[in-house]
Amino acid sequence: MSRELTPEEKLWCLEQTIAIVKDAGRGGGTNMRDAAGVLQSIYQTLCALRRDAIDEAS
C-alpha cells in the first residue's frame, strides 16, 4: 500500500514539472534518462494527489 506523500515531496514534483516544461519550451536538451525518472515521479505524485482528492470527496 502506498504511503501519503509529504508536502515537500509534492512540492518537489511540481518544481520538477515546471523545470521540464520550461526546458522543453526552450527546446532544451534535458537528458532523456533524467526526464524519464522525473516523469515517473510526477506520474506517481499525480496518482497520489488524485487518490487523495477522491478520498476527500467521499
Buried (B, 14 or more C-beta within 10 A) or exposed (E): EEEEBEEEBBEBBEEBBEEBEEEEEEEEEBEEEEBEEBEEBBEBBEEBBEEEEEEEEE
